Every structure is written in C-alpha cells, then in structure tokens.
Amino acid sequence: MMDKYKQYASICALTDYADKKSVRRHNQAANAMIKIVEQATQEGLPSIERLFPLLDDPICAKWLAFQLLERAKVNSDIKTKCLKIIGSIATGEGATAFGAKTWLNKWNAN
C-alpha cells in the first residue's frame, strides 16, 4: 500500500502540464492515491495508520495531507500535522499555493 502510494505520488510530482499524456497519467495517479486512502479507511484504523509515515515524505505529504482530512477520520495530532503541511504549501507561490489557500479557507469555513 505505502509503496504504491509513493509510486503514484512520484508520477504526480513529475507532471508536465504542457503534455496531455503527462496530465492524464497525473490524474490517474491522483485518483489511485485517493482509492488507496479510501480503501485503508474502509479497512479500519490499523490500515489508515500505515499511511501516516508518508506524511514525513516530502513528495507524498503534499497529497496525503489533503486526502486524509477529506477522506478519513484521523486523530487530532494527525489532523494538526496535515493542516501544517497544507499551510506550508499555501505559503508558496503559484497555482499550487493558491489551491492550498483556497482549500484552507473552505476547511476553516466548515
């Protein structure tokens, strides 16, 4: 599970947005990561907890933080860690930072 998630996150990290095939691979990988999180959530706490170490992986963390908060029930420590990761992304520049800022605004509004 963790190795597959890492593999998909690596595909997303290498996306060339000017190349339609690369974007298609990116979208497929992103959907596969969501399915991994959803499957782990369905299997229960021990399964979802196996993903938590990926929050320390700089490539995986930027995906997993959002997905855990949106798709899984996590304890307050993991929630805080995810929000910190997303907050860090939001302080950057460009579309990714803008997306993270927008996501945080929606999150805080709920």
TIMI-2910 file (N, C-alpha, C, CB; in pm, 1 decimal, decimal comma, always signed):
<rs>
+----------+----------+----------+----------+----------+----------+----------+----------+----------+----------+----------+----------+------+
!      n_x !      n_y !      n_z !     ca_x !     ca_y !     ca_z !      c_x !      c_y !      c_z !     cb_x !     cb_y !     cb_z ! resn !
+----------+----------+----------+----------+----------+----------+----------+----------+----------+----------+----------+----------+------+
!    +83,2 !   -119,5 !     +0,0 !     +0,0 !     +0,0 !     +0,0 !    +88,0 !   +126,4 !     +0,0 !    -94,8 !     -0,4 !   +122,5 !  Met !
!   +184,3 !   +132,1 !    +92,1 !   +268,9 !   +251,5 !   +100,7 !   +356,0 !   +267,6 !    -24,2 !   +357,6 !   +244,6 !   +225,8 !  Met !
!   +408,7 !   +156,0 !    -74,0 !   +493,5 !   +164,1 !   -193,5 !   +414,8 !   +212,5 !   -314,4 !   +556,1 !    +28,0 !   -223,7 !  Asp !
!   +293,0 !   +162,7 !   -327,5 !   +208,2 !   +206,4 !   -439,2 !   +177,7 !   +355,8 !   -426,8 !    +76,0 !   +124,4 !   -443,2 !  Lys !
!   +145,9 !   +398,6 !   -305,5 !   +115,6 !   +539,7 !   -283,9 !   +236,4 !   +624,4 !   -322,5 !    +75,5 !   +565,5 !   -136,5 !  Tyr !
!   +355,7 !   +583,6 !   -280,9 !   +478,9 !   +656,8 !   -315,9 !   +498,0 !   +662,6 !   -467,1 !   +601,7 !   +590,6 !   -249,9 !  Lys !
!   +472,3 !   +551,2 !   -532,3 !   +487,5 !   +544,8 !   -677,9 !   +392,1 !   +644,2 !   -745,3 !   +460,8 !   +400,5 !   -729,4 !  Gln !
!   +268,2 !   +646,7 !   -703,1 !   +170,7 !   +738,4 !   -761,9 !   +205,5 !   +884,4 !   -732,6 !    +30,8 !   +706,8 !   -709,6 !  Tyr !
!   +251,6 !   +912,2 !   -611,0 !   +290,8 !  +1049,4 !   -575,9 !   +408,2 !  +1095,2 !   -661,8 !   +327,8 !  +1058,9 !   -426,1 !  Ala !
!   +499,5 !  +1004,4 !   -691,8 !   +614,0 !  +1038,0 !   -777,2 !   +568,7 !  +1072,0 !   -919,2 !   +714,5 !   +921,6 !   -780,4 !  Ser !
!   +470,5 !   +999,7 !   -967,5 !   +415,7 !  +1030,0 !  -1101,0 !   +357,9 !  +1171,5 !  -1100,9 !   +305,8 !   +925,7 !  -1142,0 !  Ile !
!   +282,2 !  +1204,6 !   -997,0 !   +222,3 !  +1338,1 !   -988,1 !   +328,7 !  +1446,9 !   -977,7 !   +128,2 !  +1345,9 !   -868,0 !  Cys !
!   +435,7 !  +1418,5 !   -906,7 !   +541,5 !  +1517,9 !   -888,0 !   +613,6 !  +1549,8 !  -1018,5 !   +641,8 !  +1468,7 !   -784,7 !  Ala !
!   +611,2 !  +1457,8 !  -1112,4 !   +682,0 !  +1476,6 !  -1238,9 !   +591,7 !  +1524,5 !  -1352,2 !   +748,2 !  +1348,0 !  -1279,1 !  Leu !
!   +473,2 !  +1568,6 !  -1320,1 !   +376,3 !  +1608,3 !  -1422,6 !   +426,4 !  +1726,2 !  -1504,5 !   +242,8 !  +1643,2 !  -1358,4 !  Thr !
!   +415,8 !  +1709,9 !  -1635,1 !   +442,8 !  +1819,0 !  -1729,1 !   +305,7 !  +1865,8 !  -1777,5 !   +537,5 !  +1773,1 !  -1850,8 !  Asp !
!   +261,2 !  +1978,2 !  -1724,7 !   +125,7 !  +2024,7 !  -1754,1 !   +106,4 !  +2069,6 !  -1899,0 !    +90,8 !  +2137,9 !  -1662,2 !  Tyr !
!   +214,1 !  +2080,3 !  -1973,5 !   +204,7 !  +2113,6 !  -2115,0 !   +184,3 !  +1988,3 !  -2201,2 !   +330,3 !  +2188,1 !  -2159,5 !  Ala !
!   +195,4 !  +1872,4 !  -2141,7 !   +184,4 !  +1744,3 !  -2211,8 !    +56,8 !  +1672,9 !  -2167,5 !   +309,4 !  +1655,3 !  -2184,9 !  Asp !
!    -36,9 !  +1655,5 !  -2259,7 !   -165,3 !  +1593,4 !  -2226,4 !   -149,7 !  +1452,8 !  -2169,6 !   -253,4 !  +1588,5 !  -2349,1 !  Lys !
!    -55,6 !  +1375,6 !  -2221,5 !    -34,5 !  +1239,7 !  -2170,4 !    +15,7 !  +1243,4 !  -2026,6 !    +65,3 !  +1163,3 !  -2259,3 !  Lys !
!   +103,1 !  +1337,6 !  -1996,9 !   +155,3 !  +1351,4 !  -1861,9 !    +43,4 !  +1391,3 !  -1765,4 !   +269,1 !  +1454,9 !  -1858,6 !  Ser !
!    -42,0 !  +1480,6 !  -1808,5 !   -155,4 !  +1523,3 !  -1725,0 !   -251,5 !  +1406,6 !  -1703,9 !   -229,7 !  +1643,4 !  -1789,9 !  Val !
!   -272,2 !  +1327,7 !  -1805,4 !   -359,8 !  +1210,8 !  -1794,2 !   -301,4 !  +1111,5 !  -1692,7 !   -378,5 !  +1142,5 !  -1933,2 !  Arg !
!   -169,1 !  +1086,2 !  -1700,3 !   -103,7 !   +997,9 !  -1602,9 !   -117,1 !  +1054,9 !  -1461,4 !    +45,9 !   +978,5 !  -1638,9 !  Arg !
!    -99,0 !  +1186,7 !  -1451,6 !   -113,2 !  +1254,4 !  -1323,2 !   -252,8 !  +1231,0 !  -1265,1 !    -86,3 !  +1405,2 !  -1338,8 !  His !
!   -354,8 !  +1254,2 !  -1344,8 !   -492,6 !  +1238,2 !  -1297,7 !   -521,4 !  +1093,6 !  -1256,0 !   -591,2 !  +1281,7 !  -1406,9 !  Asn !
!   -471,5 !   +998,4 !  -1332,4 !   -490,8 !   +857,5 !  -1297,3 !   -419,6 !   +824,9 !  -1165,7 !   -438,9 !   +765,7 !  -1410,6 !  Gln !
!   -298,2 !   +877,9 !  -1149,0 !   -222,3 !   +853,2 !  -1025,6 !   -291,4 !   +918,1 !   -905,6 !    -78,0 !   +906,9 !  -1039,2 !  Ala !
!   -340,7 !  +1039,7 !   -923,6 !   -410,3 !  +1108,7 !   -813,9 !   -535,1 !  +1031,2 !   -773,0 !   -448,2 !  +1253,0 !   -855,3 !  Ala !
!   -609,1 !   +981,9 !   -870,6 !   -728,0 !   +901,5 !   -839,7 !   -690,4 !   +772,1 !   -768,7 !   -806,1 !   +869,9 !   -967,8 !  Asn !
!   -579,5 !   +711,5 !   -808,7 !   -534,4 !   +588,2 !   -744,4 !   -494,2 !   +614,2 !   -599,3 !   -416,4 !   +527,1 !   -822,1 !  Ala !
!   -431,3 !   +728,5 !   -571,7 !   -395,2 !   +762,3 !   -433,9 !   -520,5 !   +778,1 !   -348,3 !   -311,2 !   +891,6 !   -430,0 !  Met !
!   -621,5 !   +842,6 !   -402,9 !   -747,8 !   +858,8 !   -330,2 !   -808,6 !   +722,0 !   -299,9 !   -847,4 !   +945,4 !   -411,6 !  Ile !
!   -804,1 !   +631,2 !   -396,5 !   -859,4 !   +497,3 !   -374,8 !   -783,5 !   +423,1 !   -265,2 !   -855,6 !   +416,6 !   -504,8 !  Lys !
!   -652,1 !   +443,7 !   -257,5 !   -572,8 !   +380,0 !   -152,0 !   -618,8 !   +431,2 !    -15,3 !   -420,7 !   +407,6 !   -172,5 !  Ile !
!   -636,3 !   +562,3 !     -5,1 !   -681,4 !   +620,6 !   +121,7 !   -822,3 !   +571,5 !   +155,2 !   -678,6 !   +775,7 !   +114,9 !  Val !
!   -910,2 !   +569,5 !    +57,7 !  -1047,0 !   +522,5 !    +82,0 !  -1049,2 !   +375,9 !   +121,9 !  -1133,3 !   +543,6 !    -42,1 !  Glu !
!   -968,7 !   +293,3 !    +55,7 !   -963,2 !   +151,4 !    +90,3 !   -909,6 !   +134,2 !   +232,1 !   -875,3 !    +74,0 !    -10,4 !  Gln !
!   -805,8 !   +206,9 !   +266,4 !   -749,6 !   +198,0 !   +401,6 !   -852,6 !   +241,9 !   +504,8 !   -622,0 !   +284,3 !   +413,6 !  Ala !
!   -930,3 !   +344,0 !   +471,9 !  -1034,6 !   +391,7 !   +562,4 !  -1140,5 !   +284,1 !   +583,8 !  -1099,2 !   +519,8 !   +507,3 !  Thr !
!  -1178,7 !   +217,4 !   +477,8 !  -1278,9 !   +111,1 !   +487,7 !  -1227,0 !     -6,9 !   +568,9 !  -1320,3 !    +64,0 !   +348,3 !  Gln !
!  -1096,9 !    -33,2 !   +558,6 !  -1037,7 !   -146,8 !   +630,3 !  -1023,1 !   -117,6 !   +779,6 !   -901,1 !   -181,6 !   +570,5 !  Glu !
!  -1023,1 !     +9,4 !   +816,1 !  -1017,8 !    +44,7 !   +957,6 !   -888,2 !   +111,9 !   +998,7 !  -1037,8 !    -77,0 !  +1040,4 !  Gly !
!   -883,0 !   +149,5 !  +1124,0 !   -774,4 !   +229,8 !  +1179,3 !   -634,4 !   +173,9 !  +1155,6 !   -795,4 !   +245,5 !  +1324,3 !  Leu !
!   -609,5 !    +44,7 !  +1177,6 !   -472,1 !     -2,1 !  +1154,4 !   -424,6 !    +21,2 !  +1010,9 !   -461,9 !   -149,7 !  +1187,3 !  Pro !
!   -514,2 !     +8,0 !   +915,6 !   -478,0 !    +29,6 !   +775,5 !   -446,9 !   +175,6 !   +748,1 !   -590,0 !    -17,4 !   +683,9 !  Ser !
!   -530,0 !   +264,4 !   +795,7 !   -508,2 !   +407,0 !   +769,6 !   -381,8 !   +454,1 !   +841,6 !   -631,2 !   +490,9 !   +814,9 !  Ile !
!   -355,2 !   +398,5 !   +958,5 !   -235,6 !   +437,3 !  +1033,5 !   -107,3 !   +399,2 !   +960,4 !   -237,2 !   +372,9 !  +1171,3 !  Glu !
!   -112,5 !   +297,4 !   +876,9 !     +6,5 !   +258,6 !   +798,7 !    +47,1 !   +367,6 !   +701,0 !    -19,6 !   +128,3 !   +722,2 !  Arg !
!    -45,8 !   +453,5 !   +666,0 !    -14,6 !   +563,0 !   +572,9 !    +49,6 !   +683,1 !   +643,2 !   -141,7 !   +607,9 !   +501,2 !  Leu !
!    +32,6 !   +696,6 !   +772,5 !    +78,8 !   +814,9 !   +844,6 !   +227,9 !   +845,2 !   +825,1 !    +50,6 !   +797,9 !   +990,7 !  Phe !
!   +317,8 !   +745,9 !   +820,0 !   +459,1 !   +778,5 !   +797,6 !   +485,3 !   +852,4 !   +665,5 !   +540,7 !   +651,9 !   +800,6 !  Pro !
!   +395,8 !   +837,0 !   +569,9 !   +412,9 !   +906,7 !   +441,7 !   +396,1 !  +1057,9 !   +456,5 !   +312,7 !   +853,5 !   +339,0 !  Leu !
!   +342,2 !  +1102,8 !   +567,8 !   +332,0 !  +1247,1 !   +592,1 !   +469,7 !  +1308,9 !   +615,4 !   +241,0 !  +1274,7 !   +712,7 !  Leu !
!   +569,9 !  +1224,5 !   +639,5 !   +707,1 !  +1272,9 !   +654,3 !   +785,2 !  +1267,5 !   +524,4 !   +779,0 !  +1192,6 !   +759,4 !  Asp !
!   +724,2 !  +1215,0 !   +420,7 !   +785,6 !  +1209,1 !   +288,2 !   +743,8 !  +1333,9 !   +211,6 !   +744,1 !  +1078,6 !   +211,2 !  Asp !
!   +839,4 !  +1418,5 !   +171,0 !   +802,6 !  +1546,7 !   +109,6 !   +718,5 !  +1534,9 !    -18,3 !   +926,8 !  +1623,3 !    +78,7 !  Pro !
!   +734,7 !  +1427,1 !    -90,1 !   +655,4 !  +1410,3 !   -213,4 !   +514,5 !  +1362,8 !   -180,0 !   +724,0 !  +1309,7 !   -309,7 !  Ile !
!   +503,8 !  +1265,1 !    -93,0 !   +372,5 !  +1208,7 !    -57,4 !   +289,9 !  +1303,7 !    +28,1 !   +390,4 !  +1077,0 !    +16,4 !  Cys !
!   +356,1 !  +1375,0 !   +117,7 !   +284,5 !  +1457,4 !   +216,1 !   +192,6 !  +1558,7 !   +151,1 !   +382,8 !  +1529,3 !   +305,4 !  Ala !
!   +237,0 !  +1617,6 !    +40,2 !   +154,0 !  +1722,1 !    -20,7 !    +24,6 !  +1668,9 !    -80,2 !   +231,9 !  +1793,2 !   -127,6 !  Lys !
!    +16,2 !  +1539,9 !    -98,7 !   -108,8 !  +1478,5 !   -145,1 !   -185,8 !  +1419,8 !    -28,1 !    -80,5 !  +1369,2 !   -250,0 !  Trp !
!   -113,7 !  +1344,3 !    +52,4 !   -177,5 !  +1269,0 !   +159,3 !   -242,9 !  +1358,9 !   +263,7 !    -76,6 !  +1179,6 !   +225,8 !  Leu !
!   -183,7 !  +1473,0 !   +292,8 !   -241,5 !  +1563,1 !   +393,5 !   -384,9 !  +1600,9 !   +355,9 !   -154,8 !  +1690,7 !   +408,4 !  Ala !
!   -405,8 !  +1639,2 !   +231,5 !   -540,1 !  +1674,6 !   +184,6 !   -632,2 !  +1552,4 !   +189,4 !   -534,2 !  +1731,8 !    +40,7 !  Phe !
!   -582,8 !  +1440,2 !   +138,4 !   -666,7 !  +1321,6 !   +125,6 !   -708,2 !  +1264,7 !   +260,6 !   -594,4 !  +1215,9 !    +46,2 !  Gln !
!   -617,7 !  +1266,9 !   +357,4 !   -654,7 !  +1217,5 !   +490,1 !   -763,9 !  +1303,2 !   +552,8 !   -532,3 !  +1214,1 !   +581,4 !  Leu !
!   -749,8 !  +1434,4 !   +540,3 !   -850,1 !  +1522,4 !   +600,0 !   -984,6 !  +1513,1 !   +528,8 !   -801,1 !  +1665,8 !   +598,1 !  Leu !
!   -981,3 !  +1489,6 !   +399,3 !  -1105,8 !  +1482,9 !   +322,6 !  -1172,1 !  +1346,1 !   +327,9 !  -1079,4 !  +1519,5 !   +179,4 !  Glu !
!  -1094,4 !  +1240,7 !   +343,3 !  -1148,5 !  +1106,0 !   +323,5 !  -1141,4 !  +1013,5 !   +444,4 !  -1077,5 !  +1042,3 !   +212,2 !  Arg !
!  -1070,4 !  +1053,1 !   +548,8 !  -1051,1 !   +962,2 !   +662,6 !  -1078,7 !  +1034,0 !   +794,2 !   -908,0 !   +904,9 !   +662,6 !  Ala !
!  -1106,4 !   +956,4 !   +894,8 !  -1116,0 !  +1011,5 !  +1030,2 !   -979,8 !   +990,9 !  +1094,0 !  -1231,8 !   +942,8 !  +1115,2 !  Lys !
!   -918,3 !  +1102,5 !  +1133,8 !   -784,7 !  +1095,4 !  +1192,8 !   -785,6 !  +1163,6 !  +1329,0 !   -679,4 !  +1160,9 !  +1099,7 !  Val !
!   -690,5 !  +1126,6 !  +1411,9 !   -683,9 !  +1187,5 !  +1544,7 !   -634,6 !  +1332,4 !  +1533,1 !   -590,7 !  +1105,1 !  +1638,2 !  Asn !
!   -642,7 !  +1403,8 !  +1642,9 !   -610,9 !  +1547,0 !  +1639,5 !   -464,6 !  +1573,6 !  +1607,2 !   -645,5 !  +1611,0 !  +1772,2 !  Ser !
!   -372,9 !  +1484,2 !  +1646,2 !   -231,5 !  +1503,3 !  +1613,2 !   -207,9 !  +1494,6 !  +1462,2 !   -145,4 !  +1399,0 !  +1685,8 !  Asp !
!   -270,0 !  +1396,7 !  +1399,1 !   -255,0 !  +1381,1 !  +1253,5 !   -326,1 !  +1495,9 !  +1182,5 !   -311,9 !  +1243,6 !  +1205,5 !  Ile !
!   -440,8 !  +1534,3 !  +1231,7 !   -512,9 !  +1648,3 !  +1172,8 !   -425,7 !  +1773,7 !  +1178,1 !   -647,5 !  +1673,1 !  +1247,2 !  Lys !
!   -363,7 !  +1799,1 !  +1292,5 !   -275,9 !  +1915,6 !  +1307,2 !   -157,5 !  +1907,6 !  +1211,8 !   -226,1 !  +1927,1 !  +1451,6 !  Thr !
!    -99,1 !  +1788,6 !  +1200,6 !    +14,5 !  +1770,0 !  +1110,3 !    -26,6 !  +1795,5 !   +965,0 !    +72,1 !  +1627,9 !  +1125,1 !  Lys !
!   -140,9 !  +1743,4 !   +926,0 !   -190,8 !  +1763,9 !   +789,1 !   -214,9 !  +1912,4 !   +761,9 !   -321,3 !  +1684,0 !   +766,2 !  Cys !
!   -277,8 !  +1979,8 !   +856,3 !   -305,0 !  +2122,8 !   +837,5 !   -175,2 !  +2203,7 !   +830,3 !   -393,5 !  +2175,7 !   +951,7 !  Leu !
!    -75,3 !  +2162,1 !   +904,5 !    +54,5 !  +2229,8 !   +899,4 !   +119,1 !  +2211,4 !   +761,9 !   +148,0 !  +2176,1 !  +1010,2 !  Lys !
!   +111,4 !  +2091,6 !   +707,8 !   +165,3 !  +2063,6 !   +574,5 !    +93,3 !  +2148,2 !   +470,3 !   +152,1 !  +1913,2 !   +540,3 !  Ile !
!    -37,9 !  +2151,6 !   +476,8 !   -116,3 !  +2229,0 !   +380,6 !    -87,8 !  +2378,1 !   +396,9 !   -267,2 !  +2200,9 !   +398,2 !  Ile !
!    -74,4 !  +2422,8 !   +520,6 !    -40,3 !  +2563,0 !   +546,0 !    +94,2 !  +2599,7 !   +486,9 !    -39,9 !  +2591,1 !   +694,9 !  Gly !
!   +188,5 !  +2508,6 !   +494,6 !   +321,0 !  +2531,4 !   +436,2 !   +312,0 !  +2543,4 !   +283,8 !   +417,2 !  +2417,1 !   +475,0 !  Ser !
!   +231,3 !  +2459,4 !   +223,8 !   +211,0 !  +2466,4 !    +78,5 !   +148,4 !  +2600,7 !    +42,1 !   +121,0 !  +2349,0 !    +29,0 !  Ile !
!    +54,9 !  +2645,2 !   +123,2 !    -18,3 !  +2769,7 !    +96,4 !    +71,2 !  +2893,2 !   +102,7 !   -132,2 !  +2784,9 !   +195,3 !  Ala !
!   +185,1 !  +2883,4 !   +169,8 !   +274,3 !  +2999,7 !   +179,5 !   +362,5 !  +3016,0 !    +56,1 !   +361,8 !  +2987,8 !   +303,0 !  Thr !
!   +356,3 !  +2920,2 !    -35,8 !   +438,3 !  +2926,1 !   -156,2 !   +379,3 !  +3018,4 !   -261,1 !   +455,6 !  +2788,2 !   -214,0 !  Gly !
!   +427,7 !  +2999,5 !   -381,0 !   +383,7 !  +3080,1 !   -495,3 !   +315,4 !  +2989,7 !   -597,8 !   +504,1 !  +3155,4 !   -560,1 !  Glu !
!   +238,6 !  +3048,6 !   -683,2 !   +180,4 !  +2977,5 !   -796,1 !    +47,1 !  +2912,3 !   -767,5 !   +274,0 !  +2875,0 !   -842,5 !  Gly !
!     +6,9 !  +2830,3 !   -862,9 !   -125,2 !  +2768,4 !   -859,5 !   -141,4 !  +2671,3 !   -742,9 !   -151,2 !  +2696,2 !   -989,6 !  Ala !
!    -36,9 !  +2598,7 !   -710,6 !    -45,4 !  +2503,1 !   -600,9 !    -69,6 !  +2574,6 !   -469,0 !    +82,2 !  +2419,1 !   -592,9 !  Thr !
!     +3,2 !  +2683,0 !   -446,7 !    -14,8 !  +2761,2 !   -324,1 !   -154,7 !  +2822,2 !   -319,0 !    +91,9 !  +2872,1 !   -314,6 !  Ala !
!   -199,3 !  +2873,9 !   -431,7 !   -333,2 !  +2932,2 !   -438,2 !   -439,2 !  +2826,1 !   -405,6 !   -359,0 !  +2993,3 !   -578,3 !  Phe !
!   -422,3 !  +2706,6 !   -461,5 !   -515,8 !  +2598,6 !   -434,4 !   -517,9 !  +2560,7 !   -287,5 !   -481,3 !  +2478,0 !   -517,9 !  Gly !
!   -400,4 !  +2555,4 !   -225,1 !   -392,6 !  +2522,1 !    -83,0 !   -458,5 !  +2630,8 !     +1,3 !   -246,2 !  +2502,8 !    -40,1 !  Ala !
!   -437,7 !  +2756,9 !    -35,1 !   -501,4 !  +2868,4 !    +37,4 !   -653,4 !  +2857,7 !    +27,1 !   -453,3 !  +3005,4 !    -18,5 !  Lys !
!   -700,6 !  +2831,6 !    -92,0 !   -844,3 !  +2818,1 !   -114,2 !   -899,5 !  +2701,1 !    -33,8 !   -874,6 !  +2799,1 !   -263,9 !  Thr !
!   -828,9 !  +2589,1 !    -34,9 !   -871,3 !  +2471,9 !    +39,9 !   -878,2 !  +2504,4 !   +189,0 !   -775,5 !  +2354,0 !    +14,5 !  Trp !
!   -776,1 !  +2570,9 !   +241,7 !   -775,5 !  +2606,5 !   +383,9 !   -890,6 !  +2700,7 !   +419,5 !   -642,3 !  +2671,4 !   +421,1 !  Leu !
!   -919,6 !  +2795,1 !   +332,3 !  -1031,9 !  +2885,3 !   +357,5 !  -1163,5 !  +2807,2 !   +364,3 !  -1039,5 !  +2993,6 !   +247,8 !  Asn !
!  -1183,1 !  +2711,8 !   +273,8 !  -1303,2 !  +2628,7 !   +276,6 !  -1306,7 !  +2543,4 !   +403,6 !  -1309,5 !  +2538,8 !   +151,5 !  Lys !
!  -1191,9 !  +2484,0 !   +437,2 !  -1182,1 !  +2399,4 !   +555,3 !  -1219,2 !  +2476,4 !   +680,9 !  -1041,6 !  +2342,5 !   +568,4 !  Trp !
!  -1163,3 !  +2597,2 !   +692,4 !  -1189,1 !  +2680,3 !   +810,6 !  -1332,7 !  +2731,4 !   +813,8 !  -1092,5 !  +2798,3 !   +814,2 !  Asn !
!  -1395,4 !  +2743,2 !   +697,3 !  -1533,7 !  +2790,4 !   +690,7 !  -1631,5 !  +2682,9 !   +737,2 !  -1568,0 !  +2834,1 !   +548,2 !  Ala !
!  -1589,0 !  +2558,3 !   +727,6 !  -1678,1 !  +2446,3 !   +767,5 !  -1660,5 !  +2424,4 !   +911,2 !  -1649,5 !  +2315,8 !   +689,6 !  Asn !
+----------+----------+----------+----------+----------+----------+----------+----------+----------+----------+----------+----------+------+
</rs>
